Amino acid sequence: QVQLVESGGGLVQAGGSLRLSCVASGRTRNNISISWFRQSPGKGREFVAGHTRLRDTSFYSDSVKGRFTISKDNAKSTLYLQMDNLTPGDTAMYYCEAAPGAVTSQSVGVRRLYNYWGQGTQVTVSS
């Protein structure tokens, strides 16, 4: 079992930055890959960025590449998502989700592989 808790969302102006945190706990927290997904009203949940235990690698969607950066603090079991140069299009509820074991560049965005997620944190970017 894995528990995930997100934090760090808020209201920011376009061009601003936020850092989201995802704290993992539970017996299998060291044997998972964690990714960030987001969901806007009326839309499906989309992949944003993810980290895999395989070669300790991070992946990003084209829409955030160059603006968002994943980092982690293993001692705190925390994955961070640094979001820079935010735009109104980034407004959404952000969720961290965990998949067992390692994901690859081909599977990192496949939601059905993720069986744990948190309650989400809201990010709102004003123009």
TAMO-V204030 format. One record per residue. RES is the residue in three letters. SS is DSSP state (2 for helix, 1 for strand, 0 for the rest). PSI is psi in whole degrees, 0 to 359 (999 if undefined). D_LAST is the distance of its C-alpha to the last C-alpha in whole Angstrom. Layout:
res: <RES | RES>
ss: <SS | SS>
psi: <PSI | PSI>
d_last: <D_LAST | D_LAST>
This chain:
res: <GLN | VAL | GLN | LEU | VAL | GLU | SER | GLY | GLY | GLY | LEU | VAL | GLN | ALA | GLY | GLY | SER | LEU | ARG | LEU | SER | CYS | VAL | ALA | SER | GLY | ARG | THR | ARG | ASN | ASN | ILE | SER | ILE | SER | TRP | PHE | ARG | GLN | SER | PRO | GLY | LYS | GLY | ARG | GLU | PHE | VAL | ALA | GLY | HIS | THR | ARG | LEU | ARG | ASP | THR | SER | PHE | TYR | SER | ASP | SER | VAL | LYS | GLY | ARG | PHE | THR | ILE | SER | LYS | ASP | ASN | ALA | LYS | SER | THR | LEU | TYR | LEU | GLN | MET | ASP | ASN | LEU | THR | PRO | GLY | ASP | THR | ALA | MET | TYR | TYR | CYS | GLU | ALA | ALA | PRO | GLY | ALA | VAL | THR | SER | GLN | SER | VAL | GLY | VAL | ARG | ARG | LEU | TYR | ASN | TYR | TRP | GLY | GLN | GLY | THR | GLN | VAL | THR | VAL | SER | SER>
ss: <0 | 0 | 1 | 1 | 1 | 1 | 1 | 0 | 0 | 1 | 1 | 1 | 1 | 0 | 0 | 0 | 0 | 1 | 1 | 1 | 1 | 1 | 1 | 1 | 1 | 0 | 0 | 0 | 0 | 0 | 0 | 1 | 1 | 1 | 1 | 1 | 1 | 1 | 1 | 0 | 0 | 0 | 0 | 0 | 0 | 1 | 1 | 1 | 1 | 1 | 1 | 1 | 0 | 2 | 2 | 2 | 1 | 1 | 1 | 1 | 0 | 0 | 0 | 0 | 0 | 0 | 0 | 1 | 1 | 1 | 1 | 1 | 1 | 2 | 2 | 2 | 0 | 1 | 1 | 1 | 1 | 1 | 1 | 0 | 0 | 0 | 0 | 2 | 2 | 2 | 0 | 1 | 1 | 1 | 1 | 1 | 1 | 1 | 1 | 1 | 0 | 0 | 0 | 0 | 0 | 0 | 0 | 0 | 0 | 0 | 2 | 2 | 2 | 1 | 1 | 1 | 1 | 0 | 0 | 0 | 1 | 1 | 1 | 1 | 1 | 1 | 0>
psi: <144 | 137 | 138 | 135 | 120 | 154 | 170 | 354 | 173 | 191 | 130 | 153 | 156 | 137 | 350 | 186 | 154 | 154 | 118 | 148 | 146 | 112 | 127 | 141 | 165 | 167 | 328 | 21 | 342 | 3 | 41 | 161 | 139 | 136 | 160 | 132 | 161 | 156 | 126 | 157 | 130 | 3 | 161 | 167 | 130 | 148 | 138 | 303 | 152 | 159 | 135 | 146 | 338 | 111 | 16 | 55 | 147 | 150 | 152 | 146 | 158 | 329 | 342 | 354 | 132 | 346 | 326 | 146 | 133 | 139 | 168 | 154 | 100 | 324 | 331 | 3 | 43 | 135 | 132 | 151 | 104 | 122 | 114 | 161 | 50 | 148 | 162 | 333 | 346 | 356 | 124 | 170 | 128 | 132 | 140 | 141 | 147 | 137 | 144 | 141 | 212 | 146 | 162 | 178 | 332 | 331 | 353 | 331 | 8 | 104 | 327 | 348 | 343 | 122 | 9 | 142 | 161 | 191 | 348 | 157 | 133 | 132 | 124 | 125 | 120 | 149 | 999>
d_last: <40 | 37 | 34 | 31 | 28 | 25 | 23 | 20 | 17 | 14 | 11 | 9 | 6 | 5 | 9 | 10 | 13 | 15 | 19 | 20 | 24 | 27 | 30 | 33 | 36 | 39 | 42 | 41 | 38 | 39 | 40 | 37 | 34 | 30 | 27 | 23 | 22 | 19 | 19 | 16 | 18 | 20 | 20 | 23 | 23 | 22 | 23 | 21 | 23 | 27 | 30 | 33 | 37 | 38 | 38 | 35 | 33 | 29 | 27 | 24 | 22 | 21 | 18 | 18 | 21 | 20 | 17 | 19 | 22 | 25 | 27 | 30 | 32 | 35 | 37 | 34 | 34 | 30 | 28 | 25 | 21 | 20 | 16 | 15 | 12 | 10 | 7 | 6 | 10 | 11 | 11 | 14 | 18 | 19 | 23 | 25 | 29 | 32 | 35 | 38 | 39 | 38 | 35 | 35 | 33 | 34 | 34 | 31 | 28 | 31 | 30 | 34 | 35 | 33 | 35 | 33 | 29 | 28 | 26 | 23 | 20 | 16 | 13 | 10 | 7 | 4 | 0>
